[in-house]
Amino acid sequence: MTVGLVVLGPVLTFLTFFILGGPLDRGSASPLLRLILLADLVYVIMIAGLVIRRVTSMIVARRNKSAGSRLHLRLTGVFVALALIPTVLVAVFAVLSINLGFEGWFSERVQNVLGTSLTTAQAYDGQERSELLRDGNALAGYLNTERQVNFFMDDGDVRQAIAAVQNQLDRGLTEVFFIDGAGEIKARGGRSYDFNYERPTPEDFAAADATGNRVIEDGGNNEFRALIAMDSFQDRYLYVTRAVDGQILSLLDDTEATVALYEQLERDRGQLLFQFGFLYLGFAVILILAATWLGLQFAERLSRPVGRLVTASQRVGAGDLDVRVIEDDGDDEISQLGHYFNQMTSRLKGQRDDLMDSNRLFDSVLSSVTSGVVGLDADGRVAFLNPSAMRLLGVVQGEAAATALSVAVPEFGPLFDRLRRENRAVVQEQINLVRDGSQESLLVRMALRNGPEGSLDGYVVAFDDVTDLVSAQRMAAWGDVARRIAHEIKNPLTPIQLSAERIKRKFSAEVSDSVKLDQMTDVIVRQTNDLRRIVDEFSKFARMPEPELAHSDLSRLIRDAVTLQEAGQPDVVIRLDLPSEPVLTDLDDTMIGQALNNLIKNAGEAIETLQDRDGADSVAPEIRLALTVAPLQARITISDNGIGLPEDRARLFEPYVTTRDKGTGLGLPIVRKIIEEHGGTLSLTDAVPFDDTGRRGACAVILLPLSPAGVAANKIPA
């Protein structure tokens, strides 16, 4: 009942405000308003009676010195004071605020600002309309003059006439259409497109016939359109468009509505002040009585169990965990206070043991999760690392202990500084790390670790390795881009090339400088072929065919690829290390051969890049290929002593990423896709130095699974 009565107060307050001054605005004679005011009166009388009754009983209990009566009386006084003091302060502040607010709202300065805003917006609207009609009438006059000169002028001639003044049209008009009375386009300007065409309505045509022109406002598309009847043409209209600022047009409508509302409020200023005072007085009485009744009930429920808990708490403080208090009936927190106190004393020792077990379990979980977790103290020094963190970061627990995070893991330093500088609870960012020549993408999340009292105890850093996820997302995005490029660019290449060749054949004998013409057309054909080659590379990457698997000898494919590359790179020494027995597995000879040739070719180009940078005598060109067979898989390594790998080597597998000036950046993505289609993997690492200089080239590692038949044929135990 207490909760219901207390909630009913704000509900009645809201309903009264909604009906009296809300959107319905039914007025003082509304039956619904009379009904709600009657409900308010009944509520006030009922709550006032309950409060008087309770206060009387409290005074009697205090005179009789009942247990808990003093605390009950003090709590009641505090609750009533908390209800009255804010109400009085809010009343004073509200009166002053409303008065000052009205003075500011209805000042001459505000009126001038509103008037100026309305005038400015109307002036912009009028200016745009007049300029549109000026440019449209000028174009219409030009076309009418052309028609008078050429009486047989048709729609095609109109199109040419518009094209002749296209540069002048672009200065003031965005679209130009020459239409008939049904709205069908007969001619249009150079930058006017059918998909932007908005067909005029019959009313627009009627207005244009009556007045000569019709201006159409299209706020949704931020433009004005003018429909102008053509006097020198039969059933023809000029339909032109001008881009305008849609925000200013919207501002004009908003300003007109604001001015109207402002004038209405100024007329009702006195009535608003009266309504505010009346509403506040009624609402204050209802809410104060409801708050007082709630305070009385709450004080009653608090004072009863507090006396019993004081004595019991003293015994617990002395070490007696067997003490018990009487438990009150009820299901709320105050009623269950005694029950919870008894639970606390009976389970205190057991909870202490459970806490120790939980700590051990927590340590076990941190040691088992795959995510890295690092604990920091309040000064940002490393307190602990779980095994996954040490593995991903390449650090050791003892070496990183008591070390600042920016020193132990420099890549985490900027994110940690941002967490402390911006005073945020949690920050998250993707960070790239390079460890042992391999780059990893980590999703790092840092959060504050607060103590029981809200003080800062330290920080928690959690991170996951998302390298494969990021690579997969980039490959999927590039696959979509490749499909679009192959489709949009390849189609016009053949017409361009054929047109250039036809120009060369047809006009070579007619022009004075035929050599120059031949040079220009040859450039077009050559560049078209270059574009076709690039598009073909994208097509291969976007639509890689399914491999046609067949039983093949992997050693033979490697020998064939080496033979081909030895002929193409005669200055490079290629060394082979292959098993004496055939390595049989199921694969697509053509696709695997393409992948091997591409990798060997890349190795030779890496050596060539190094020679271009340091000189031809800086290195003896050499490529080493090795094939080893392990249970269930074959391992191919292709090493060189060339320029080596960049630091961000993971991006080399992204399309259109290349370190060579002449590369397309699609070779490695295609090779990787071929290997993955065969169920294998391709990775890039630093090669073992070939000489005493210590220079490390690049090494491509291919892992291909062996089919069950291949495992048996190769006589390798599974």
Residue, then its C-alpha position, 0 to 999 in steps of 0.5 A: m500500500t505504501v509503494g502504491l500511494v507513493v507512486l500514485g503521487p507523481v502519476l497524478t502530478f503528471l496526468t494533471f500537467f498533461i491535461l491542464g497544459g499539455p498537447l490536449d489543452r482541453g481547458s478549464a471546462s473539460p470533464l476530464l480535467r475536473l475528474i483529475l483535479l477531484a482525484d488530486l483533492v482526494y489523494v491530498i486528504m487521504i495522505a494528510g490523514l495518514v501522516i497525521r495519524r502516524v505522527t501522533s503515534m510516534i509522539v505517543a511512543r516517544r513519551n512512553k520511551s519505547a525501544g527505537s522511538r528516538l531513532h524513528l523520530r530522528l529519521t522522520g525529521v530528516f526525511v521531512a526536512l529533505a522533502l521540504i528544503p529542496t522544495v522551497l529552494v526549487a520554488v525560489f529558484a524556479v520563480l527567479s528563473i521563469n521571470l528571468g527567462f521570460e524577460g530574455w525570451f521577449s526582449e527586443r533583441v530576440q525579436n530583432v534576431l527572429g525578424t532578421s533571420l526570417t528576412t534573410a531566409q526569404a531573401y535567399d529564396g527570392q534570389e535563387r528563384s529570380e536567378l533561376l528564371r533569369d538563366g532559364n529565360a535567357l536560354a529559352g530566348y536563345l532557343n526561340t531566336e535559333r528557331q526563328v532563324n531556322f524554322f525547320m529546327d528539330d529536337g536534334d538541332v535543339r540538342q546541338a544548340i544547348a551543347a553550344v552554350q554548355n559552358q555558360l549553362d554550367r555556371g548557373l544551371t545544373e540540369v537542362f531538359f527540352i521536353d514535350g507537354a507529356g513530360e517526355i525528354k526530347a533533348r538534354g544538356g551534356r551533364s543532364y541525366d535521365f536518372n536525375y529527371e523529375r517529371p513535371t506534373p500536369e498542374d506544373f504544365a498548366a501554370a507554365d502555359a498560363t504565366g509563361n513559367r513555373v518554379i518548382e521547389d524541391g527541398g528533398n533534392n536541394e534544388f529549384r526547377a523552372l518549367i518555361a513554355m517555348d513560344s517558338f516551338q509547338d508543344r515544347y517546354l524548357y525544364v531547367t534545374r538550379a542547386v540550392d542550399g537545402q538547409i537554408l530552405s529548411l531554415l526558412d520554414d523553421t523560422e516562420a514557425t518559430v516567429a508564429l510561436y513566439e508571437q503566440l507566447e508573447r500574447d499568453r505571457g501572463q497566463l503562462l506565469f499564472q499556470f506555472g504558479f498554480l501547477y507548482l503549488g499543487f504539485a508541491v503539495i502532492l509530492i511533499l505529502a507523498a515524500t513525507w509518507l514514504g519517509l515515515q514508512f521507511a523510518e519505521r522499517l529501519s529503526r526496528p531491526v537496527g536496535r537488534l543488530v547493534t547488540a549482535s554486531q558488538r558480539v561479532g566484533a568480539g569474535d562470537l560468530d554463533v550470535r543470531v538475531i530475530e528475523d522479520d517477515g518480508d522479502d525486501e532488504i530491510s526485512q531480510l537484514g536479520h536473515y542476511f546477518n545470520q547468514m554472514t556469521s554462519r558462513l564467514k569462515g566457509q566463505r574465507d575458505d571458498l575465497m582461497d579456492s577461488n583465487r587458486l581457480f582464478d590463477s588456473v584460468l589465467s594460465s589456460v586461456t588463449s588470450g594474453v592478460v597482463g596485470l599492472d600496478a597503479d604506477g603502470r609497472v608489470a605485476f604479472l603475465n599469463p603464459s599466453a601473454m608471454r608467448l604473444l609478446g615474446v617476454v619472460q615473466g622474470e624479465a618483465a616484472a616491475t618494469a614499466l609497460s612502455v618499456a616491456v612492450p613499447e607498442f602498448g605505451p601510446l594506448f596506455d598513456r591515452l587511458r591515463r590521460e583521458n581518464r577513461a575506464v576502458v580503451q581498445e585498439q588494434i596494435n601491430l607487433v613485430r616479434d622474431g621477424s613476424q608481424e602480429s595484429l593484436l586487439v588490445r583492451m585496457a581497463l582500470r582495476n579499482g579497489p573496494e573503495g573505488s581507489l585505483d589499484g592498477y590496470v588490466v591489459a587483455f589482448d587477442d591475436v587477430t592476425d588471421l582475422v584481419s588478413a581474411q577480412r582484407m582478402a575478402a574486401w580485395g576479392d570484391v574490389a578485383r571483381r568490380i575492377a575486372h568488370e568495369i575496366k575490361n569492357p571498354l578496352t577492346p573498343i578503345q584499341l580498335s578505335a585507335e587502330r582504325i584512326k591510324r589506318k583511316f587518317s594516316a594518309e590524310v594528316s600532314d604529320s602522319v608520323k605523329l599520328d602513328q606515335m599517338t595511336d601506338v601509345i593508346v594501343r600499348q597502354t590499352n594492352d598494359l591495362r588489359r594485363i593488369v585487369d587479367e591479373f585482377s580477374k585471376f585473383a577474383r575468380m580463381p578456378e577450382p583446382e582439378l586434383a590428380h595424382s602427381d609427383l611434387s618433385r617433378l613439378i619443382r624440377d620443371a619450374v626450376t628448369l623454366q626459371e633457369a632459362g629465364q634467369p641465367d645469371v642466378v644459381i638455383r640449387l635443389d635439394l629433393p628426395s630421391e624418391p617421388v613425392l606423390t600427392d593429389l594436386d593441380d599441376t598447372m596451378i601448383g606450377q604457376a605458384l612455384n614459378n611465381l615464387i622463384k621469379n619473385a626470389g630472382e627479382a628480390i636479388e635484382t632489387l638488391q643489386d640495383r641498390d648496392g651494385a651488381d657485385s654486392v651479392a652472388p645471385e643464388i636461390r635454394l629450393a628444398l623439399t622435405v616430407a613429414p607425416l601427412q604433409a610436404r614442406i617446400t622452402i624457397s630461399d634467396n639472398g636478395i633484398g629481404l622482407p619489409e617489417d610489415r611483411a603480413r601486408l605482402f599477401e594483400p592485393y596491390v601491395t608490392t615493394r617493386d616499382k613494376g609489380t602489380g601486387l597480385g602475385l603473392p595473393i594469387v599464390r597464397k590463394i592457390i596453396e590454400e585451395h589445395g588445403g595448404t599454407l604459405s608463409l614468409t620468413d627471413a632466410v638463413p644467411f648464405d654467407d658470412t655477411g649475415r645478410r638475411g634474404a627472404c624464405a617462402v615456406i609452403l606446407l601441402p597436405l599429402s593424400p592418404a594414397g600419397v602417404a601410402a605411396n611415399k611409405i611415410p608412417a602417419 
